[in-house]
């Protein structure tokens, strides 16, 4: 007769291994999404900085 603890241990180990493999498969897509989000945020920040800089420069040039 097989020890029930061994069966549980194997089932848990298979589940953990399957979960790790799923995460590994998703990692490249998550990295791409993360890179896109960072690039988009950096572009938006640059736009906002440019707007603020231009607004502060205009009153000085009008004087």
C-alpha positions in Angstrom: 0.0 0.0 0.0 1.3 3.5 -0.9 1.7 6.0 1.8 -0.9 8.7 1.4 1.6 11.4 2.5 3.8 10.4 -0.5 0.9 10.8 -2.8 0.0 14.2 -1.4 3.7 15.3 -1.5 3.9 14.3 -5.2 0.6 16.1 -6.0 1.8 19.3 -4.3 5.2 19.1 -6.0 3.6 18.7 -9.4 1.3 21.7 -8.7 4.3 23.8 -7.6 6.3 22.8 -10.6 3.4 23.6 -13.0 2.9 27.0 -11.3 6.6 27.8 -11.8 6.5 26.7 -15.4 3.4 29.0 -16.0 5.2 32.0 -14.5 8.3 31.3 -16.7 6.1 31.2 -19.8 4.4 34.5 -18.8 7.7 36.3 -17.9 8.6 37.6 -21.5 5.1 39.0 -22.0 5.2 40.7 -18.6 8.6 42.2 -19.4 7.3 43.6 -22.7 4.3 45.1 -21.0 6.5 46.6 -18.3 8.9 48.1 -20.8 6.0 49.6 -22.7 4.5 51.1 -19.6 7.9 52.6 -18.6 8.5 54.0 -22.0 5.0 55.5 -22.1 5.3 57.0 -18.6 8.7 58.5 -19.6 7.3 60.0 -22.8 4.3 61.5 -20.8 6.7 62.9 -18.2 8.9 64.4 -20.9 5.8 66.1 -22.5 4.7 67.5 -19.2 8.2 68.8 -18.4 8.4 70.5 -21.9 5.0 72.1 -21.3 6.0 73.5 -17.9 9.4 74.7 -19.3 7.7 76.4 -22.3 5.1 78.1 -20.0 7.9 79.5 -17.8 9.9 80.8 -20.7 7.1 82.6 -22.5 6.5 85.4 -19.9 10.2 86.2 -19.9 10.4 86.6 -23.6 7.3 88.8 -23.7 8.9 91.4 -21.4 
